[in-house]
């Protein structure tokens, strides 16, 4: 097997048999359990807190509050610690569900019971409950988040171009607060072993999170070992670090034994980030042939009272189309809600919903096919930087996706396609996502029995990265994949790239690829310089490797196996560390691309939208495993369908508390909601992007779905819905 083959996941048997170990499954002798006490109000302060009854409850070891907790030694830097405020820092309350106390007991049930006995005397203040309530006070943010995600882009003179444009679109688009809703609530197990802290944590980035823990406790980074076993879903929820990861070791310090803290399902929704609601205004100016002359894109999202976090919804707008004049600007407004976080895919999902819906409105106004309109505004170079793309096959995405979907059967007239009582609509949208990279390392070892091992700190978060890293190593070494094992998810291992931002395939994959090639080269060098080897004297570049056997390319019968070679020299293992460092300034623009085509059916009476067919075509460079890539893409497509049709975290308009913080009320798609979902890949090897030739897939597969569905709803009904989710009441009348 080589790269690209659809081999079964290396952890598949453990998962389907129930033997897979997730963070909450890890055991430590003598461990205690911690439970957080949440705030019942969204704004105010703790006037008093009575913990006496809780402290007397059976099994209770400690009750920590802002009044008696040990002092934090420092403040971690944003963004890897998501909030600028440390847990239990003071008596101020900024959102409903904020942790006000931590109860530690011998058992989980004892801790839960004692937590119910904590009594809080609140000083209530009027919250800012919703984005609409905060909009009059919106402002351009400053601070660490805006420093990472620009709040403004300009090129040309967008206002003048809009005024002169023969055709204009000017609309407001809205999206809702969304939850990551992973299957696995985050869990932390903290153990102090002498002066060293061992943390088992549900993390998408153990090496990135470790410095935040070190800062809070004032200890060297090297004194912390952070381990993340299999992650039961993250979607960005575990890419930032939240307060519970610090509270568990704080409690362990106090009670002098290991402490486990697993958050509740409701705390997943209220205290570990979300995608914030957005109000966006998009204006397009175009010639009558559809060529864009101007785009303006203004966004506002709610942010917490402790942090200015702008959702980076404008980041892809400058790269989407070949438009000479552009102005994009981001603002935030303070709302009584927890700090938002990165969610698949930060900024691009809501931002491209607005722009791609506006493009569909322009296509309808001009009577131009939506695919053709996008072709006319296609750019082979990055429109904002002028750099050539390392590879861009978006036109191919249009071609392949449209053909597979049957786009040519679309009657462009709204409400023209029916089947019995169903209105049928076809919609499409483009997607783009900037490709991000990070330094990464991986140690590749080739043993004397011909087996190999990969060691890197990357996590398996459900996308199949352990499997693809095994395949990359096997391909580089020239061995079968069943001869390669992998050890991952531990800061004691070489530092892989974080498992977020779609960086695993390109960055960690390249480190594995380079390390495997180094080991292969060392073995070849050993063979051609070994008088006892059949390959002695053969030029190094004339030797190939397949199935663990080195052979002369021109004389395939002349060869030496890895096992024979290493055994003859008494070498237990050849080992090399592959290191990938992205260039500070690439001559290429790096991005992934997609095109989505959807069919919706809408009952005339019920007005319920069903996505019955969905074809996504993706350009993500080299596909490392067609099976895991297809699963990843289809999962992302279904994931984003939920945000388009059913999902929303609803704040109470008076109290500001979230009223849908559970899977009983927050409706994610289930099997009955999913129609025919197909994922196609048009990418090719892209060495200009990464040495391994691959780019990220985890997020591009979730971009463009919401606008494609909204555009299909308009085609089916003639009603333009500009706010998500598209629920039945928005189509009534």
FENCOR-V385160 format. One record per backbone hydrogen bond with DSSP energy under -1.0 kcal/mol. NH is the residue of the N-H (numbers start at 1). CO is the residue of the C=O. If there is no record, write none. Layout:
# FENCOR-V385160
nh:co
NH:CO
NH:CO
This chain:
# FENCOR-V385160
nh:co
4:624
5:2
7:5
12:9
15:11
16:12
17:13
19:14
20:14
25:22
26:23
31:28
32:258
33:105
34:260
35:103
37:101
39:98
44:93
45:123
46:91
47:121
48:121
50:119
55:51
56:52
57:54
60:57
61:104
62:104
64:102
69:65
73:216
81:77
82:241
89:86
93:44
97:39
98:95
100:37
102:64
103:35
104:62
105:33
106:59
111:107
112:108
113:109
114:110
115:111
116:112
117:114
118:115
119:50
121:48
123:45
125:43
134:130
135:131
137:134
138:135
139:332
147:143
148:144
148:145
149:145
153:328
155:326
161:157
162:158
163:159
164:160
167:286
169:284
171:282
173:280
174:722
175:278
178:275
184:232
188:261
189:200
190:259
191:198
193:196
196:193
197:223
198:191
199:225
200:189
201:227
202:187
203:201
204:238
209:205
210:206
213:209
214:210
215:211
216:212
217:213
218:214
219:214
223:220
224:221
225:197
227:199
228:489
230:21
231:460
233:231
237:234
239:236
241:80
245:242
246:243
247:243
248:244
250:246
251:247
252:248
253:249
254:250
255:251
256:252
259:190
260:32
261:188
263:186
268:264
269:265
270:266
271:267
275:178
278:175
279:300
280:173
281:298
282:171
283:296
284:169
285:294
286:167
287:291
290:287
293:285
294:285
295:325
296:283
297:327
298:281
299:329
300:279
301:331
303:333
313:311
315:312
319:316
322:377
323:321
326:155
327:295
328:153
329:297
330:151
331:299
332:139
333:301
335:303
336:128
337:335
341:274
344:235
348:346
349:345
351:347
352:348
353:349
354:350
355:351
356:352
357:353
358:354
359:355
360:356
361:357
362:358
363:359
364:360
365:361
366:362
367:363
368:363
373:369
374:370
375:371
376:372
378:375
382:387
386:382
389:380
390:589
397:393
398:394
399:395
400:396
401:397
402:398
403:399
404:400
405:401
406:402
407:402
409:406
410:407
415:715
416:413
419:422
422:419
423:602
424:417
425:600
427:598
429:596
431:594
433:592
435:590
440:580
441:495
442:578
443:455
444:576
445:453
446:574
447:451
448:572
450:447
452:483
453:445
454:485
455:443
456:487
457:494
468:464
469:465
470:466
471:467
472:468
473:469
474:470
475:471
476:472
477:473
478:474
479:474
483:480
484:481
485:452
487:454
489:458
491:226
493:490
499:204
500:498
507:503
509:504
511:507
512:508
513:509
514:510
515:511
516:512
517:513
518:514
519:515
520:516
521:517
522:518
523:519
524:520
525:521
526:522
527:523
528:524
529:525
530:527
533:530
536:533
537:528
538:535
542:539
543:540
544:551
546:549
548:478
549:546
550:560
551:544
552:558
553:542
558:555
560:550
562:548
565:561
566:562
567:563
568:564
569:565
571:566
574:446
576:444
578:442
580:440
589:388
592:433
593:619
594:431
595:617
596:429
597:615
598:427
599:613
600:425
601:610
602:423
604:421
607:603
610:601
612:599
613:599
614:676
615:597
616:678
617:595
618:680
619:593
622:693
626:4
629:625
630:626
631:627
632:628
633:629
634:630
635:631
636:632
637:633
638:634
639:635
640:636
641:637
642:638
644:640
645:641
646:642
647:642
649:177
652:657
656:652
659:650
662:660
665:662
666:662
673:670
674:671
676:612
678:614
680:616
682:618
686:693
689:686
690:686
693:690
695:620
701:697
702:699
703:700
708:704
709:705
710:706
711:707
712:708
713:709
714:710
715:711
716:712
717:713
718:714
724:174
726:644
727:725
730:727
731:728
